[in-house]
Amino acid sequence: MTASREQESLARVLAHEGGYSNHPDDPGGATMKGVTQRVYDAYRKSKGLALRSVKSITSQELFEIYDRQYWDAVKGDQLPAGIDYVVFDGAVNSGPKQSIMWLQRALGPLYQGRVDGVIGLGTIAAVQACNNHDALIDRICDQRLAFLQHLKGWKTFGRGWSSRVAEVRSIGQAWATGAMPQMANFVDGGQAKAFVEDATTAPSTAPADAAAGGGVAGIGLSGTLAELQSQLSPFSYTSEWIGKVVAVLALVSAILAIGGLAYGRYARRKAARLAIATGTAG
């Protein structure tokens, strides 16, 4: 750990992560101080070491994982004070790619590249061109919170995630403005991993399309029956009966068509918001 802010940032990340956890609804599974069993297994394999429980992770292993897989992955040493910590904490909780995407989107027109979760020269240049780091941190945290609200785990972990993001925002902005940042506090649930794979499913437009199509077809059929009614008008009883059928069919068809179109619009808008929030928009 070479940079002073890296050490201070890590201290706050570890406070948010707590100790060992293995909540059945946490997609990270068994986790110790923010390091999942899967990440620890990969680290041990890369060292040619036997696999073991993440509960046994040493301080040196912990520091190496955080340094290489999170701080270096987001190029923390090249980011301004406060922004480095905010992006680092997001990387630990949701993966470096997702956290970098929040940064890229938060940069707005300053960043002209693709929102791809890869922090290259273009992203660094855009950050350096930003003259209001306090506001940038606000936008990054807003992006993160919107992402979290679209995850299946929000009902279970939403309170903890919200508290964590609020503290990350406050700590990051303190650093950005030259103030002394507070220490982080552990809130149960805030340590749960928040991965894009856990995103809610977009509503299907198939029922809406079927309803709208059926309604349009029904309206067409009611027109055909209306024409038949006019041809049978000399036969008053039959004509009256067909008239009632036409009225009912037209009403039901109109409800189906309007309802189907309305729900289809709602479903497509919700799917679009989900794609934007989770970074899966094409």
C-alpha positions in Angstrom: 0.0 0.0 0.0 2.0 2.9 -1.3 -0.3 5.9 -1.4 -1.4 7.5 1.9 -5.0 8.0 0.6 -5.1 4.3 -0.4 -4.4 3.3 3.2 -7.0 5.8 4.6 -9.5 4.7 1.9 -9.0 1.1 2.7 -9.5 1.7 6.4 -13.0 3.1 5.6 -13.8 0.4 3.2 -13.0 -2.3 5.8 -15.2 -0.5 8.3 -18.1 -0.7 5.9 -17.3 -4.4 5.1 -17.1 -5.7 8.7 -15.9 -9.2 9.3 -17.2 -12.5 8.0 -20.6 -12.8 6.4 -22.5 -15.4 4.4 -26.1 -14.2 4.0 -28.2 -16.5 1.8 -29.4 -13.5 -0.2 -25.9 -12.0 -0.7 -24.7 -12.9 -4.3 -21.1 -12.6 -3.0 -21.5 -15.7 -0.8 -19.0 -16.4 1.9 -17.1 -13.1 2.4 -14.4 -12.0 4.9 -13.7 -8.3 5.2 -15.1 -7.6 1.7 -13.1 -10.4 0.0 -15.3 -13.2 -1.3 -14.4 -16.9 -1.3 -14.3 -16.8 -5.1 -11.8 -13.9 -5.2 -9.7 -15.5 -2.5 -9.6 -18.8 -4.3 -8.4 -17.1 -7.5 -5.8 -15.3 -5.5 -4.5 -18.4 -3.9 -4.4 -20.3 -7.2 -2.4 -17.5 -8.8 0.2 -17.9 -6.0 0.3 -21.7 -6.4 -1.2 -22.1 -2.9 -3.7 -24.6 -1.6 -7.3 -23.3 -1.3 -8.7 -22.7 2.1 -11.6 -20.8 3.7 -11.6 -17.1 3.2 -12.0 -16.9 7.0 -8.3 -17.6 7.2 -7.2 -14.7 5.0 -4.1 -13.0 6.3 -3.6 -9.2 6.5 -0.9 -9.4 3.9 -3.2 -11.3 1.5 -6.0 -8.9 2.2 -3.9 -5.9 1.4 -2.5 -7.4 -1.8 -6.0 -8.3 -3.1 -7.4 -4.8 -2.3 -4.3 -3.1 -3.8 -4.2 -5.1 -7.1 -7.8 -6.0 -7.8 -9.5 -2.8 -6.7 -7.2 0.2 -6.1 -5.0 -0.4 -9.1 -7.9 -1.5 -11.2 -9.6 1.9 -10.8 -6.2 3.7 -11.0 -6.7 5.2 -7.6 -3.3 6.9 -7.6 -4.3 8.9 -10.7 -7.7 10.1 -9.4 -8.2 13.3 -7.3 -8.8 13.3 -3.6 -12.2 12.0 -2.7 -13.0 10.7 -6.2 -10.3 8.0 -5.7 -12.1 6.7 -2.5 -15.6 6.9 -3.9 -14.6 4.9 -7.0 -12.6 2.4 -4.9 -15.4 1.7 -2.5 -17.8 1.2 -5.4 -15.4 -1.2 -7.0 -15.1 -3.3 -3.8 -18.9 -3.5 -3.5 -20.0 -4.0 -7.2 -16.8 -4.7 -9.1 -14.3 -2.2 -10.8 -16.1 -2.2 -14.1 -19.4 -1.1 -12.7 -17.8 1.6 -10.5 -15.8 3.0 -13.4 -19.0 3.1 -15.5 -20.7 5.3 -12.7 -17.7 7.6 -12.9 -17.8 7.8 -16.8 -21.5 8.5 -16.8 -21.2 11.1 -14.0 -18.6 13.0 -16.1 -21.3 13.8 -18.7 -20.0 15.7 -21.7 -16.5 16.0 -20.3 -16.1 12.3 -21.2 -16.3 11.6 -24.9 -15.5 7.9 -24.9 -17.6 4.8 -24.6 -19.1 4.0 -21.2 -17.3 0.7 -21.0 -16.0 0.4 -17.4 -12.4 0.7 -18.6 -10.5 3.6 -17.0 -8.1 4.8 -19.7 -6.5 8.1 -20.8 -9.8 9.5 -21.9 -11.5 8.9 -18.5 -8.5 10.3 -16.6 -8.4 13.4 -18.8 -12.1 14.0 -18.3 -11.7 13.8 -14.5 -8.8 16.2 -14.6 -10.9 18.6 -16.7 -13.7 18.6 -14.1 -13.4 21.7 -11.9 -16.0 20.7 -9.3 -15.1 17.4 -7.7 -17.7 17.8 -5.0 -20.5 17.8 -7.6 -18.9 15.0 -9.5 -18.9 12.8 -6.4 -22.6 13.6 -6.0 -23.3 12.4 -9.5 -21.3 9.2 -9.0 -23.1 8.4 -5.8 -26.5 9.1 -7.5 -25.5 6.7 -10.3 -24.6 4.1 -7.7 -27.8 4.4 -5.7 -29.9 4.2 -8.8 -28.1 1.0 -9.7 -28.6 -0.5 -6.3 -32.3 0.2 -6.4 -32.7 -2.0 -9.5 -31.2 -5.0 -7.8 -33.2 -7.9 -6.4 -31.4 -7.6 -3.1 -32.7 -4.0 -2.6 -35.6 -5.2 -0.4 -33.2 -7.0 1.9 -30.1 -4.8 1.8 -31.5 -1.4 0.7 -31.2 0.2 4.1 -27.6 -0.9 4.5 -26.6 0.0 1.0 -28.2 3.4 1.3 -26.4 4.2 4.5 -23.1 3.1 3.0 -23.5 5.3 -0.1 -24.5 8.2 2.1 -21.3 7.9 4.1 -19.2 7.3 1.0 -20.6 10.5 -0.4 -19.9 12.5 2.8 -16.3 11.1 3.2 -15.5 11.6 -0.5 -16.8 15.2 -0.5 -14.8 16.0 2.6 -11.6 14.8 1.0 -12.5 16.7 -2.2 -12.9 20.0 -0.3 -9.8 19.5 1.8 -11.7 18.8 5.0 -11.0 15.9 7.4 -13.3 13.0 6.5 -15.2 11.1 9.1 -14.5 7.4 9.8 -16.9 5.0 8.2 -19.5 3.0 10.3 -20.6 -0.5 9.7 -24.3 -0.9 8.9 -25.6 -4.4 8.6 -26.5 -5.1 5.0 -24.2 -2.5 3.6 -21.5 -5.1 3.1 -23.7 -7.3 0.8 -22.2 -7.5 -2.7 -24.2 -5.6 -5.3 -23.5 -7.2 -8.7 -25.2 -6.5 -12.0 -26.1 -10.2 -12.3 -28.5 -9.6 -9.5 -30.5 -7.0 -11.4 -34.2 -7.2 -11.5 -35.8 -8.6 -14.7 -37.3 -6.2 -17.1 -41.1 -6.7 -17.6 -42.0 -8.6 -20.8 -43.9 -6.7 -23.5 -45.3 -9.9 -24.9 -48.6 -9.8 -22.9 -49.1 -6.1 -23.8 -48.4 -6.8 -27.5 -50.8 -9.7 -27.5 -53.5 -7.7 -25.8 -53.0 -4.8 -28.2 -53.1 -7.1 -31.2 -56.2 -8.9 -29.9 -57.9 -5.6 -29.3 -57.2 -4.3 -32.8 -58.4 -7.6 -34.2 -61.6 -7.4 -32.1 -62.3 -3.9 -33.3 -62.0 -5.2 -36.9 -64.3 -8.0 -36.1 -66.8 -5.7 -34.5 -66.8 -3.7 -37.8 -67.5 -6.8 -39.7 -70.4 -7.7 -37.4 -71.7 -4.1 -37.7 -71.8 -4.5 -41.5 -73.6 -7.9 -41.0 -76.1 -6.1 -38.8 -77.0 -3.6 -41.4 -77.6 -6.4 -43.9 -79.9 -8.2 -41.5 -81.8 -5.1 -40.4 -85.1 -6.4 -41.9 -84.9 -9.2 -39.4 -85.3 -7.0 -36.3 -84.6 -9.7 -33.7 -81.4 -10.9 -35.3 -80.3 -7.4 -36.0 -80.9 -6.3 -32.3 -78.9 -9.3 -31.0 -76.0 -8.6 -33.3 -76.0 -5.0 -32.3 -75.5 -5.9 -28.6 -72.7 -8.3 -29.6 -71.1 -5.5 -31.6 -71.3 -3.1 -28.7 -69.8 -5.4 -26.2 -67.1 -6.6 -28.6 -66.1 -3.1 -29.5 -65.9 -2.0 -25.9 -63.8 -5.0 -24.8 -61.6 -4.7 -27.9 -61.0 -1.0 -27.2 -60.1 -1.7 -23.6 -57.6 -4.4 -24.7 -56.0 -2.3 -27.3 -55.7 0.8 -25.1 -54.6 -1.2 -22.1 -52.1 -3.2 -24.1 -50.6 -0.2 -25.7 -50.3 1.6 -22.3 -48.7 -1.4 -20.6 -46.4 -1.9 -23.5 -45.2 1.7 -23.2 -44.7 1.3 -19.4 -42.8 -1.9 -19.8 -40.5 -0.5 -22.5 -39.8 2.6 -20.4 -39.1 0.5 -17.3 -36.8 -1.8 -19.3 -34.9 1.3 -20.6 -34.5 2.7 -17.1 -33.2 -0.6 -15.9 -30.7 -0.9 -18.8 -29.4 2.6 -18.1 -29.1 2.1 -14.3 -27.3 -1.2 -14.6 -25.1 -0.2 -17.5 -26.5 -2.8 -19.9 -28.0 -0.3 -22.4 -26.8 -0.9 -25.9 
